[in-house]
């Protein structure tokens, strides 16, 4: 064995590595080998656990408010609002909104119109449209803007199941982040590309990556799972932004 040749090879390798070390930005080297986890990122930012429910209804007594509070949810009650209150209402995590008799400017259809205003201001705030009877045909478009519907009287079991379901889908950051990672794991990609997808999600959540860049990258890489990854990432960003 010619140790001189081996030594020469090792010297050349050393020179190449040293050159790379000095010429390539350290952040690029670290990022290449770093393992990214959306779930870990969410855990580190320490989001609040309090879940805020707002009820807008001129018949508050038809809701089991005390029971909802016993489930450790924060509850705000509004018997009457105006369209201008939308800025205040979107600060909550769930909105239960009656269709009639609650908006001062339009007692007939104001609640239904308010759903549309709120969804335009904050698309991923879950809104439940509540009615005392059958939904009127002329209000169908507005009800389609809601995430769920309820008829009064509202029983405890039904409201509990609905709140838990919407809380998990729109508020529980840990659950949402796990769903994103599961979608990425299902992809037929190399471990490196899956890790890069996780990084792009984190960069999008932290404001380091613009939405159009993020969406384009996910569409290119994720194929069949792209819609789920993008939707859940946007929900998670909304959750973080409104903490």
Buried (B, 14 or more C-beta within 10 A) or exposed (E): EEEEEEEEEEEEEEEEEEEEEEEEEEEEEEEEEEEBBBBEBBEEEEBEEEBBBBBBBBBBEBBBBEBBEEBEBEBBEBEBBEBEBBEEBBEBBBBBBBBBBBBEEBEBBBBBBBBBBBBEEBEBBBBBBBBBEEBBEEBEEBBEBBBBBBEBEBEBEEBBEBBBEBBEBBBBBEBBBBBBBEBBEEBEBEEEBBBBBBBBBBBBBEEEBEEEEBBEBBEEBBEEBBEBBBBBBBBBBBBBEBE
